Amino acid sequence: MKKYLIVLLLIVVFATSSVSASEMRKGFGVGAAIGAPFTFLVSGEYNFGVASVGASLGFVQLYPGLGFFNVGVEGAYNFPFTLSDENNNFILYPSAGGRLDIQFGAFPVVSIGGVIGLNYLLETVPVKLFAKAIPTFQISSLSPFYLAMKGEVGAYWCF
């Protein structure tokens, strides 16, 4: 399993290094994300340039053996600076905002939290790659107050 993961990671690195970075795009994006704890989401966003809003639907496994259908909305502010290497070949766009997720399963769970993200835009194809750290405060009938940390990586096709 580790060999397949390493090969997949190398393919992604080489594929993204063959294209250069682009400026932040305004408009709609549709994509997918995977995350931890085990998550698969189909999502969409609208980027205003300085801010973006998004919605997602998917599957989340919050507790061992318990899967939940997830509906989420988020908003994020795109910071006016970038993180880049010396030659500006690799440019990351940082963002931060808030997120609300509602999970439906054996019992309902409401997650309210922040979003800290890094975005990378490809120049030759309209794709935005992202990684997010999502600290959340969860409320459910199983445990009334629960702090959790989630993470996501994914891509949007922008148009």
N, C-alpha and C positions, 0 to 999 in steps of 0.2 A: 504494500500500500504506500509506503514511504517513497519508493522509487517512482510510482506513478505521480505522486504529488510533486516531487522534485522536477520530473519531466514537464508536467503541466506548468509549473512556476517558470521554468526556463523558457518555454514556448511563449508565455505571456510577456516576459521580460524582453525577449528578442523581437516579438511582434510590435511591442510598444516603442522599442528603441529605434525601429525603422521609420517611424513617423515622428514629426516634431510637434511641439506644443502650440496651442492656439490661444487667442484671447477668449475671455468669458463670453459665452453666447447667450442671447436673449431668446426666449421662446419656449415651446413645449418640448418635453422629453419623455420617452416611454422606455422602461427597462425592467430589470430584475436584480434582486440582491439575495445573497446568502449570508447567514450570520451565526453568531453564537450567543446564547444557547441555540440549538439547531433551529434554523429559521430559513424559510424560502418565501420571498415576497415578489409580487409583480407590482410595479409602482409607476407612477407618473408624476411629473413636476412641471411647473411653469416658472421660468427664471426671468425676473424683471431686470436683471443686471446687478443691482445692489442687494436684492433679496430674492428668495425663491420660496414657493409653497409647493407641497406635495401631498399625495395620498397613496396608500398602499393596501393591498389585500394579500393574504397568504396564510401559511401554516407556521406555527411556533410551538416548540416543545419546551414549555417553561419548567415542568417538573418531570422527573423520570417516569416514563410510561403514560404521560398525560399530554395529548396534543390539543391545540387550540386553533380555531379559525381567528385570524387577526385582521382588524380593520384599523388603519392608522392615518393620522394627518400630522403634518409638521410644517414649520416655517423656519427659515434660516436667513441670517444676515451674511452677505458675502463681504468679507473685509476688503478694504481698498488697497491692500498690499499683497504681494506674492512671496512665496518661498521658492528660491531657485538656486541652481548651481552658478558657477562663475561665468559661464558662457550663455546663460539663459536657455539651455537646451532642455532642461527638465524643470518645468514651472508648476508649482502646486498653488492652488487657490484655497485658502482657509475660510471656513464658515462656522457659525455658531447660531444656535436657536433653540426652539422648544418642540416637544413632540407629545402627542396623545395617542395611545394605543388602547383599543378595547379588544379583549380576547374572549371568545365564546367557546366553551367546551363543557367539561364536567361541572364547572362552576364559572361564573364570569370573573374576569380580572380586568381592572383598569390600571394602566400604567401612564404616569405623567413624569416627564423628564426633560432633560436637555439633550442637545445634539452638538457634538464637536466633530467637524468634518474636514477632510482634505479632498480636493477635486483636481483631476488632471484631464485636460482637454486635448484630444488629438486634432491635428491640423488637416490631414488629408481625408479623414472620414469624420462625419458629425457625431462623434462618440465622446461621452464624458464618463470617465472612470472615477469612482469615489470610494472612500473609506470613512466610516463613522464610528465614533465611540458614543454610547448612549447610556448615561447614568439615569436610572429611573427609580421612582417611588411607586410601588405597586400596592393596590388595595384589592382584597378579595375576601370571600367568606372563609377560606382556609387559613389565611394569616392576614389579619386586618391591616398591618403596616409592614412592608417589606422593602428593603433597599436592594436594588439589583443593578448589574452592569451588563449591557448588551453591546455587541459590535456587529457591523455589517460591512460588506464589500460588494460592489456591484457596478453596473454600467447603465447609462441611458443613451438611447439613440435620439439625438436632438434634431428637431425640424422646425 
